[in-house]
Every structure is written in C-alpha cells, then in structure tokens.
Amino acid sequence: MDLVVVLVLCLSLLLLFSLWKQNHGGGKLPPGPTPFPIIGNILQLDIKDISKSLTHLSEVYGPVFTVYLGRKPTVVMHGYEAVKEALVEFGDEFSGRTNFPLTTRLNQASGVIFSNGRRWKEMRRFSLMTLRNFGMGKRSIEERVQEEARCLVEELRKTNASPCDPTFILGAAPCNVICSVIFQNRFDYKDADFLNLMGKFNENFKILNSPWLQEKNNEQSEFTTESLIGCVTDLFVAGTETTSTTLRFGLLLLLTNPGVAAKMQEEIERVIGRDRIPSMQDRSRMPYTDAVMHEIQRYVNLIPNNVPRAATCNIKFRNYFIPKGTSMITSLTSVLHDDKEFSNPRAFDPGHFLDESGSFKKSDYFMPFSAGKRACVGEGLARMELFLFLTTILQNFTLKPLVDPKDIDVTPVFEGFGRVPPFYQLSFIPV
C-alpha cells in the first residue's frame, strides 16, 4: 500500500478517535472547532493575539466552547455571564491551576499563583495574613507607598526634563514597595543589591535564602523552603511586573490624550494642591482621576485570558460535562471590552466610569484582577500604587511627548500571556 495512503488513513483514524473522545469520553464537552490530531486547534489560533481568536470562535460556538491546545481540551468561558459564573459561582470547582512545564521547572508549582489544592490554600492564607501584618489595608502600607512616590519624583527630577525611557524607574518603584514589605527596607535606585534584584526578573528571579525556614523535614506542612521562596517570588513578580507595566501603559495613554492628563492635573490641583503628597483619602473626592485609573486598567487589559484554571472535580456546567483536570480559560478581554457595558470599548475613554453628573460609576465588568477565590492577592496594594504613583507624578510634572500625540502608537509589542507596551520616551517637565 502506498505510504501516503497509509499516512492519510492513520491521520483520519486519529481524527475520528479525537472526535469520539471529545463527545463520548466521559461525557459531552462544550462544542468547538474540529481539532487536528496531535496539534489540536493550534493552527486555528493566532498565537500573537489568542484573545482575538477566541472572540471569533465565540461568535460561532457561543460563550462556552472547547479548543484543543495540543491533545488536551481546554474549555473557554467568553463573556461576562460565563466568566462570572465560572469564577464566582463555580469558584471551588474551577479553583485548580493548570500545570505549566515552565513554572513547574522554575518553582515546582509552589507559591500562590501556580500552586494547587492544600498548598494553594495555605500559601494564599499565609500571604494574606503576612500582608495584613505588614500593613495591607492600613495606614502603614500607604505611608510606604507615599514614601516611594516621593523618591520616584526625586528620581524623575534628576532627568532635568530631558527625554528618557521610564521603564526602569517605573519598575523600581513598585519593586521597592514589595522590598519594604518583605525586607522592611527600601533601596536606593542605584544600590548594587537592588539592581541585582531587579535583574533577577529576567532570569528566573529566585530569592536566595529566606528567614521563614521552619519545617523543611515536615512532609505534612506546606511551609517548606521551596514553597516559601515560591511565595516570596510570586509577591515580587506579581507585585512588581504587573504594576510597572500598567504604569508604563498609563503614562503612554496620557501622552496620547493630553486633554485627559490636563483634566487630571486640574482635579489634583483643586483637591490636593502642591503642599502635600496625595493620599488614598483623596480618591473619593477625585471622581475623574479615579475613572482614569479604572479606564487605564480596562483599556490595557493586561492579562487578556487570565491565568488558566483547571477543574478540581468532574463538573456539570451549563449541561456540559467537564472532567476533573480539564484546563479552563476565562477571557477577561470579553468582559473588559464588552460593548454592551462600555460604549466604545476599543477607545480610551474615562467616561466609561463616569455618570451623567460626573460622579464615579462602578462597573461589575471591571475585573482586571480576575474574580472569585483565585483573584489577585495583591489587588489592594496594586490599586493603591497606581493611584498614588500616577497622581504624585502629575502633581509634580507635565508629560511631554517627543512626537505629536496623534503619531504615538499604543499597540502592545506582545500579546501572548500578557500585554507589554511599546518602547517610548518622554520628558517630565516640572510644574
């Protein structure tokens, strides 16, 4: 028999088997595009912008559908109703975390972000307790962020209004806040140890030795050396990189929308003035600035498809059967860019969070930190940093682009797991 015929028959049999398994292997999975043997639906997805591909598929298969990333099925939740139902109403059932070979290699799925089961519960409880003990939600943590905001302003003054790339400075500030929590000390931006610590983000970012080593030989405890180092690493990575990227995106959006920046500065001048540093108490009296902060996060859509989950048990979801261990993607893009909730979701418009009287308007669709039991542990700190850092910068500087604002490109340079802003420079002009 001709070799080509044999190959075609083998591939056909594999395809038929995968289709049978999808529909009869332990129950009926949600519908989806027909997968190819071995590679699944990879060829039908734009790897550079998976969220756009998932949106197109949802138009064909509905808000709950299945794609195969390789040989294993992944159930996709698309749209506010499906995402909320999965993350909140089925919070326990979908609280598992998909194992990534890279993260397993880096931290053995320890810490908070990628751990599962009892380890995740204990590490999350420990992280929340530790953050609270160090002042999360209290005045003490706000004072640390305010101190860092002062240092950030002084560092920006050293640029002497010359064009600069803000990447390092905007990464150093939130990193120093985490340092003040973990080490009870901030660092000078030129400190060799601090620079070395920042450099670790580009290479595994493992924290050497932790003072919290108690129970290495107790196999029943999750507080091992590795899990605690993983927990600290997660706090640094999640507490530095995401906030830094959002700040960079925020300044870029303000450069392209000088009217928005000017209106923020007018509100800052009226409510805060120039004689004191901004505080979180000011936010309730600054609806426009608060709306801008929310719109930056909504528009940026930093983690478009959330961190993938996994089913912790066999689940019946909307008349479909989802086996234990099945991966799940919840499209945050479909929520943050929903045109039923936001009048012009593809445009940067603080009006999305303002009512007709100019008061701040909350939205249930605002979930850049995810939702439910595995929502971001550091959400409160991140929102505090964004507000205090950006208002302090605009209190002291006018942002000056190097080109006409209409010519600035805000298209992310990478749209995979997370969105990263393009390189840009600006000048910080003292007010």
Buried (B, 14 or more C-beta within 10 A) or exposed (E): EEEEEEEEEEEEEBBEEBEEEBEEBEEBBBBBBEBBBEEBBBEBBEEEBBBBBBBEBBEEBBBBBBBBBEEEBBBBBBBBEBBBBBBBEBBEBBBBBBBBEEBEEBBBBBBBBBBBEEBBBBBBEBBBEBBEEBBBEEEEBBBBBBBBBEBBBEBBEEBEBEEBEBBBBBBBBBBBBBBBBBEEEBBEBEBEEBBEBBEBBEEEBEBEEEEBEEBEEEEEEBBBBBBBBBBBBBBBBBBBBBBBBBBBBBBBBBBBBBEBBBBBBEBBEEBBEEEEBBBBEBBEEBBBBBBBBBBBBBBBBBBBBBBBBBBBEBBEBEEBBBBEBBBBBBBBBBBBBBEEBBEEBEEBBBBBBBEEEEEBBEBEBBBBBBBBBBEBBBEBBBBBBBBBBBBBBBBBBBBEBEEEEEEBEBEBEEBBBBBBBBEBBBBBEEE
